[in-house]
Amino acid sequence: MRTTEVALPAGAAGTTRAELAAGIGAWVGSPPLRALVGHFGGDWPAGDVGAVLAGLDDFSARHWDFRGGRERPDAREPAFDPVTVGLVHDAATALGLVRSLPPTLPRYAHLLVLGGLAHACLRRTAYAAHLARTAAAVSGEVAVLGSFRALSPAESRLLADVGVPGCATEVDVLDAGVRLAFGVDAPSEETGEAADHPHRAWSSRTYRPAGLPPVRVLAAPSGEPDLRRAHTADTQRFWAEHVRLRVGDPVLMVTAPIYVPFQHCDALRTLALPFGCGIDTVGVDPALAAPVPVPEPTITAGRYLQEVRSAVRSMRALHAALASG
């Protein structure tokens, strides 16, 4: 039986702050999330939406944070009984972390592709090229957003296995993915700043594939370079500084289904609120073949719980931004 999904906060251009706040309240107060909290022994937080979000942030830190400050591939894998695994998967499905849904509009001002691990970079660039060719006309640009995060040994082995050589960083893989998926060889424009540390460096390469919008590959600097690498919100803000966003522009964003809730809310906070654009976030369809045979990773109950926590934290940040006016 198909699980009814809980709607994410609306991303259409013109959505009011009150409608966004109501959407956050509906998602965090939904039965699937309440069931997860109850199953893991939690009492539902009392108070208004802000208090509930704070309580869920604290609860999820104690029960669903398997990263402990590490990168996602280095998170520990918890052992759950079959009942818990089934409940988590059902909740993740209802909360929008499992299925790939099509774009809601036939035309967008821009298409954003978010970086990630090596396999995800190749899948997402391929899916973006597929959408630009068949499902979503783009009047502005395709922007592929990443950073100079060094690849792990496992990522390097995967790339060697699938025949994508010469990549040392996340943005290298995104660039390779663009060349493969969009059929381009060399950028028409290239700029950047090497800096003295990869968290401070940035780069921009623009390709012009025949019959398609220009494709810009950006590596963003960190907003806190002394503390961490660039994260999703950093890359979104950096892109916004390089393109002229207009009020009402619809923007389509491509990521993996498991990251749709948290990255959608990050984009609402970093792009929709300050620029008045619309945000439509979709996950890659795993049934669509990439130009190279990239294996589909297994997503465990622990990974789903980790990204439910990410969604809660992203919605808390969005709620705080709405409250601050």
N, C-alpha and C positions, 0 to 999 in steps of 0.2 A: 504494500500500500504506500502511495506517495505521501511523504511527510509535508505538511503545510509549513512553508518557510515564514519566519518572522521578518518583516520588512526592516531594512536598515533605514537610518535617518535619510530623508529625501535629499537627493542631490541636484534636482532640476534647478536651472537658473530661475531666480525669483522666489525661491523658497524662503520664507521668513524665519527670523530667529526663533520665534515662538513655535513654528512648525518643526524646526530642527530639535529644539528642546523636547517637544512632545515625542518625536521619533526616538530620541535617546531613551526617554522614560519608558516607551513601549518595548524597546528591545531589551533593556536591562531588567525590566520587570516581567518579562515573558515567562510562561510556564516552563519551557525547556531549561532556561537558566536557573529558575527556582528549583527545578528537579535535580539539576546537577549539584547545586549547593547543598540541598537536603541529603543527597546520597553520600556526600563526603562529610556529613556530620555537622554542617553549618546551620546556624539560625539566620533567617533573612534579616538584613540590617534594617533598623528602624530609621524613620525620618524622611526628608524629602529626597529628590533624585540625587542631589549632590552628596548627601549622607550615605545613600545606598551605594553610589559609585565608590566612595571612599571605603566603605565596609567591604565591598566586593574586591577592591584592589588589595586590601589587607588580607582577606580570606584567600584569594588566589595566590598571593605571595607565599602563603604558608602551605598550600595544598597542591597548586598547579604550576609552580615555577620550578622547572627541571633544568633550567639553564644556569641559574646562579651567577649571572653576569657573563657567562661564556657565549660564544657564537652558537647558533642553532644546531649545527652538526655535532657539537660537543656536549649537548645536553644529555643528562643521564636518562635512561629508559626505564620507567617504572613498570612493575609487574602487577597487572590487574586481573581479577577473576573475569570469566566470560560475561557475567551479568553486568559488571561495570563497563566492560568494553562495549557491549551492546548499547547501554544507556548513553555512554559518551558519544558513540557514533550517531545515534538518533538525535541527540541534542545538537551535535555539530551540524548535522544535516539541516535541522530546523532553524539554526542560527545563521545559516548561509555560508558555511565553511567547506562544503563538499561539492555541490553541483556547479557546473559551468552554465551560465545563462547568457543568451545573446545580447548584443547592444539594444538599447531601447529606442534609439533614434537612427534614421537612415543617413544622417549627415552630422559631422562634428567640425568644430573649428580646429581642434588639435587632437592628436592621439598620443598618449604617454605610455611608455613601456618602462616598468620598474625592474631594476636589476635584482640580483639574488645569487644563489649558488650557480655553478657553471652550467649544470643541466637546465636550470630554470632560465638562464640568460638565452640559451639556444632555443628553448621552447617558446619563450615569450616573444622574441623577435620574429620567429616564424609565424606565430599566431597573429601578431600585428600586421605582418605583410599579407597574410590571408584576409584579415578584416579589411585592410585598405584596398585590396583588390576586389573583394566580393560582397562585403556587407556594410561598410561604413565609409562613405566618401569623406575625405578630409580636405578642407579648404586651406588650412594653414600648414602645419608641419607635423611630422611624426618625431617625437622626442624620446630618446632612449636614455634613461637616467641611471647612472651608477657611480662608482667611486674607485679609488686606487687601492681597494682592499686586496691584499695578497691572496692568491689562491692557496688552498690547502693541498697537501700531497694527494689526497683522494680526488680532488677536483682535477688536478693535473693528470692523474692516471686516467680518469674518465675521458678527458679531452684527447689524450694520446690514443686511447682505445677506439674513439669514434673518428679519428683522423682530423682533428682540429689543432694543429701545432702552433707554437709561438706565442702562447698566452701566459702572462705572469700575474695579471690582475683581473678583477671583475670587469672593468671597462674594456680590457682586451677581448674578453669573451663576448661581451655585448657587440663590440665592433666586428668581430668575426661573424657573429650571428646575423648582423645587418648585411654584411657582404654576401653571405650565403642566401639569406631569405629574400633580399631585395635585388639581388643580381648586380651588385656594384663592385667596382675594383678599387677606386681611389677617391678620397674626399675632394670636393671642389673648394672647400675652405677648411682651414685648420688653425687653431690658436690655443693658447693656454699659458699656464705658469707652473714651472717645475717646483718651485719653493724648496725649502730645506727639509721637508717632512711630508710623507704621503697624505697625512691628514689635512695639510694646508694646500696641496697642489690641486690644480684643476685643468681640464682640457675640454675642447669642443671641436668636433669634426662634423662637417655637413656633407652629405651625399645627395646626389640628384638622380634618382632612378627614373628611367624613361616611363612616362605615363602615370607616375605616382607623385605624391607630394614630396618635398625635400625631407630627408631623414637626418636629424641632428643627434649625434652620440655625445653625451655630456658626462664627464666625471666631476663630481662636486666636491668642494672642500667641506670639512666638518664645521659645524657651528660651534663646537667646543674642541678645537684641535689638540689641546693639551690633555684631554681626558679620553677621547674616543674617536673612532672613524666616523665618516659621514653616515647618517641614517636616512630613512625614507623622507622624513620631513625636510631635512637639509637638501636633498636632491630636488624635491619639489620647489622649494623656495629658490634654489639656484636657477632652475629652469625658468621660473617666473621672472627673474631678473634679465633673462636673455630673450624673452619673447614679449610682444606687446599684447597682453591679455585685455580684452574689452568686457565690460559689463554685459552679461547675457551670453557670452561665448560658451557653447557646450563643449566639454572636454571629456573624451573617452580615455579611460585608464585601464591598462592590461597588467594583471599580476597572476598569481596562482589562486585557485579557489579558496584554499585554506587561509590566505592572507586578505581576502576581499574585505571582511568587516573592518579590520583595524586600519588597513591602508586607505579605504574609502573615507573613514572618519578623519584620518590624518590629512587627506586632501581637502576635505570640507574645511578643516581648521586653517590650513596653510594657503589654500588657493581660493576656495569659494567665499569664505568670510572676507578676506582683504580685497579681493578683486571682483567679486560679484559674478563669477563664472559658474557654470553648471558642471557637476561631476557625475559621470556614469562609470562605475567600476565593474569590470568583468574578469572572470577567471579563465585561464587557458582551457580549451576543450581538449582533454587527454586523448580523444579519439582522432585528433588531427595529427598526421605524421609531420615531424620536423624534417628539414633537409638532410639532417644526419640522424642516425638511429640512437637517440638518447634514451636510456632506460628510465622508466617511470618509477620514482622512489615509492617505497611503502610508507604510508602515513598511519602511524599508530595512535592509540588512544591518548598516550602521553603528549604527542605532538598536537593533537586537536585541543587538549586542555590548555597547553601552553599558549595557543593562539586565541582561545577564548579569553584567556587572561590579557593577551595583547589587545584584543578588542575592547575589553573593559577599560584598560588604561587609556587607550586612544579616545574612547567616548568620554572618559573623565576629563581629559585635556580639552576636548571639544566643548564640553559642558562648561568648564571653567572659562574658556574663551568667550562663550556666549554670555556668561554672567558678568564678565568684565566690560562688556559693551564694545 
